[in-house]
């Protein structure tokens, strides 16, 4: 039997210093790559050029981060202390997303085992997010890039199923979403009372209360998410598959089980497969008190994708 064409990217090899007990889930990236070993190739993420990052971010602001010219307020909003390593790791994570975009547009599905850094704005880092890869991929697909000068999609949908609203993505893509003929569609299903407490306006925001169950979430997928995609008819779908919707997450307030997360995955992946829409899956958030559950939930996106595309 021939090997499937899928491959995944990870920045797990690129480490940076963290204070003891810091809440960033460093552990999960290496363990996730190990969990998927043998199922598909897992490659180191390529580097993202600063010029490419400048397609959605202020180049002068990026230069300040490269040089460490950021104050404590900026670092506090980012949630991570500045270091050369943390900036390099952010660039590598976004580079994996760009590589996954190329894979998706070639074979139908691209996989980054990190990324989904949806809280980054044009000149502001928030919530562990420095470079907004979802916004960058959207712009590259719609406007072209140095390696692919022509547009590669006419309409791009970003479906953000992290428990936190993709505020940076909504703001960065507003010129593409809030127009007479939208070329991008940003959809966020999130906790209405959760971070970020000041929400931005997506194309469709579905804010839910605390304690959402598998059945309630599944109903939202069927009654709101899929009809919105059918109406927009994207030519590329970016899936932010956050697993902080699980019960027991440190920063989430939902109550999904692993079965509920997998049903969510299959619903969206099967829609893309049936519609013939290339899909990029990005890991986004996951901070469960049960570390093994966090890793397994992130792995489930790949496991479900391998089944859907089998």
Secondary structure as GFF3:
##gff-version 3
##sequence-region A 1 310
A	DSSP	beta_strand	7	10	.	.	.	ID=ss1
A	DSSP	alpha_helix	27	35	.	.	.	ID=ss2
A	DSSP	beta_strand	41	44	.	.	.	ID=ss3
A	DSSP	alpha_helix	50	53	.	.	.	ID=ss4
A	DSSP	alpha_helix	59	67	.	.	.	ID=ss5
A	DSSP	alpha_helix	72	78	.	.	.	ID=ss6
A	DSSP	alpha_helix	84	107	.	.	.	ID=ss7
A	DSSP	beta_strand	109	112	.	.	.	ID=ss8
A	DSSP	alpha_helix	133	143	.	.	.	ID=ss9
A	DSSP	beta_strand	156	160	.	.	.	ID=ss10
A	DSSP	alpha_helix	167	172	.	.	.	ID=ss11
A	DSSP	alpha_helix	174	177	.	.	.	ID=ss12
A	DSSP	beta_strand	184	191	.	.	.	ID=ss13
A	DSSP	beta_strand	204	208	.	.	.	ID=ss14
A	DSSP	alpha_helix	214	220	.	.	.	ID=ss15
A	DSSP	pi_helix	221	225	.	.	.	ID=ss16
A	DSSP	alpha_helix	226	232	.	.	.	ID=ss17
A	DSSP	beta_strand	236	240	.	.	.	ID=ss18
A	DSSP	alpha_helix	258	275	.	.	.	ID=ss19
A	DSSP	beta_strand	278	282	.	.	.	ID=ss20
A	DSSP	alpha_helix	291	308	.	.	.	ID=ss21
###
